[in-house]
Amino acid sequence: MKCPGQDSRYWKPGSIFEAKCPKCGTEVEFFKDDTARKCSQCGHRFINPSMDFGCASYCEFAEQCLGTLPPELLAQKENLLKDRVAIEMKKYFKSDFRRIGHAMKVARYAEQIGKAEGGNLAVILSSAYLHDIGIHEAERKHGSTAAKYQEIEGPPIAKDIMKKLGAKDELTGEVCDLVSHHHHPRKVETTNFKAVYDADLIVNMEEGHQEKPLDGDRLNKIIEKSFLTESGKKKAEEVFL
């Protein structure tokens, strides 16, 4: 069966269009399923500007479909995956909007910190969405949401989600490792871990501050000593000070 999105029987007006060559400005005709075309005027080959690769992050036939694409587009697959991870996290937590909201806030800060620190956003965002994924099992099995129980119960669930979405073993392994100790930094940590740790710390501080406000001196001391990255520290200063 051919993918309906690429089957010309399902095409609509606009499926064949023209795009300007970025080198010389000549109009080049594209079909919607063309990955790239060569300009007849200057010979420059450029990528179809209207192609949508969102399905690549979850379609089980993505490797067959994407195998013919340029390497720079194949590299986008892991970045597309993060959006599917967010959806799976929401499905898992169902009506637990408190945990969903927490994960979304951590992901937002982690993305900002990760960009500033030069981390891998596929790892950072997937880990941020899944860092507390073991909390329900921790409550069920251990009667506690303590960090050590979350870190025990979280990785198997995170692994199942990542595998379901077709993530590569290397990416899955790093995400699961991060989830397994997300409250307990090791002596030497990756930039990816630091971004998620600092983001989680900011959100935990925000939530704690709402319940029991901290004075300025106490906040200053925590911010000065607790963060693993300069970007995390600056973000905390923006939020609290």
N, C-alpha and C positions, 0 to 999 in steps of 0.2 A: 504493500500500500504506500502510495506517495503522500508525503506531508501535505495536507490541504493548503497550508500557507505558501507552498512552492508549486502547487499544481495549477497550471494555467486555466483549467476549467473553472476555477473559483476566483479568478482575477476580476478586478473591478476597474472602472476608469481611473487612470493614474498609475496603473501597474507598469505601463511603459511611459517613460518620461525622459527629459533631457536635463543634464547637469553640466555646469561650466567646468572646464578643465582648470585646476588651480594654478597651472603653469602659464597657459597662454590665453585662457578665457574662451576657447572654442566650445560650442555646445556639443556634448557627447551623449548619444542615446543610450539609455539603460533600460533593461528589463528588470523587474523587481527582484528576480532571483539571481541576477548577475552579482558576483562578489566584487568584481573589478572590471574595468574596461580601459583600453588604450586609446588615447587621443589621436585621431587621424591626422591632425595638424602638426603636433610637436612630438608625438610618440610617447608622451608621459602616461604611465599606467597609474590609475588611482582607484581607491575603494569606493564602492557604491555608497553615497552619502545617506541613502534612505533605508538601508537594510536594518532590520530589528533583530538583534541576537538574544533577546530576553529569554526565549524558549530554551536556549542552550544550557541554562543553569538547572533545568529539571527534566528535559526530554530524554528518555532512555536511549534514543537513537542519535543523540547529539554528536557522538564521536564519528558516526558514519556520515552525518550531514556536514559537520565542521571540518572533516578531514581535508576538504579541498580549499579551505579558506586560508588567507594569508596568516603567517605566524602572529602578527600583531593582534589579529582578531581572536585567534585561539587563546592568546594570553588574557583576554577579557573574561573567559569563562569563570575563573575563580572569583572575580569581582562581581559577576552576575549572581553567583551562588549565594552571596550574603543576604540578598532580598528573600530568597526561598527559605533560608535558615530562620529569618525573622517570622515568616509565615508559620513555619513548623513549630517554633517556640510558642506562638500565640495559640495554635491548635492544641499543643500539649497542656498549657496552663488553663485553657478553656475560659471559665468565668473568673479566674483569679486575676482580676484586673490590677491589683496591687503589684503582683510579681511581674506582670506584663509591662506595666508602667515603669517599674524599676529597671527592667532589662532594656527598655527603649531609651531611657535617660542615660544609662551607662553606655550604651552604644553610641549615642550622640556625642557625649564627651570623649569617648575613646577614639572616635573618628577624628575629632579635632586635634586631640593630643597625638594620635598616630601620624597624621599628616605632618604635623610640626616636627615630630621626631624622626620621620622617615621610616616608619614601620610598614609591614605588609597588611594592608587593609582587609584583605580576604580573611586572614587569620584573626586580626584584631576584632573585626565586626562579628564574625561567626562566634568567636569566644565570648564577646560581650553579650550577645543575645543568649548564649547558652550557659553563662558562668554559674547561674543559680538553678540550673535545670534539675538538679538532684534534690531540691528542697522538699518537694512533696513526698518523695520516697524516704527522705530523712525523717520527716514527721511520722510517716506510716510505720517504718521499721524501728526507729529509735526513739520516737516520741519527742524529738528535738529538732530544731532548725540550726543547731550549732554548726559552725563552719566545718569542723572535722567530719561531720556526717554528710554534709553537702558534698564535700570533696571526695568522699567514698562512693556515694550513690550517683553523682553527676556524670562521670566519664562514660559509663556504659550507655546511658541514655543519649548523651551527646554523640557517641559513636554510631548508634543506631540511626540517628537523624542525619548525620553527615553521610553515612553509607547509603541511606535511602535516596539522598539527593545526588549521589554519584560523585562525591568528592574524592579526590585522589588520596591515597594512603598517607602521604607525607603531610598534607593539610589536615586530614582527620587526626593524625597522631599528635600534631602540635596543639590543635584545639583541645583535644582530650587531656593532654598533659597540663595545659594551662588551667582547665577546669578543675583538675585534680589537686591543685594547690593555690587556687586564686586568692586565698586570704593569707597565704604564708610564703612570702618571697624567699627564694634561695639566695645564697651568697652571690652568685652570678646569675643575672637574669637577662632575657632577651628584651629588645625594644618592644616587641609585641606584648609580652607579659606586663611590662611597666605601664604601657598605655592603658590596658584594661584595669590593672590594679589601681592606678591613680584615678581613673574615671569612676570606678566602683567606690573608692574612698570618698570622692566628692559627693556622689549621690547618697551614700550612707550618712555623711555629715549633714547634708541638706535635710534628710528625713529625720535625723536625730535633733537637728537644730529647730525644726518645726515643733517637735514634741517638748523639747527642753532647751530653750535658747542658751547659747554659750556667749560669754562676754568677749569683747574684742581681744583682750590679752590672751585668753585661752585659745581662741581661734588662731591668733598669730603664732602661738607656740606649736599648735598642731600642724599648721601649714608649713612652718619652717622646718619641722623635723620629720614629717611623715611621708612626704611624696618622693617618688623614685625618679621623676623627670622634672626638668625645669618648666616644660610646657604644662605639666599637671599642676605644678605649684602656681604658675601664673594664672591658669584657669581657675583655681581655687580662690586666688586673690580677687579675680574678677567677680566671682560668685558671691563671696562673703564679705569682702572688704571694700 
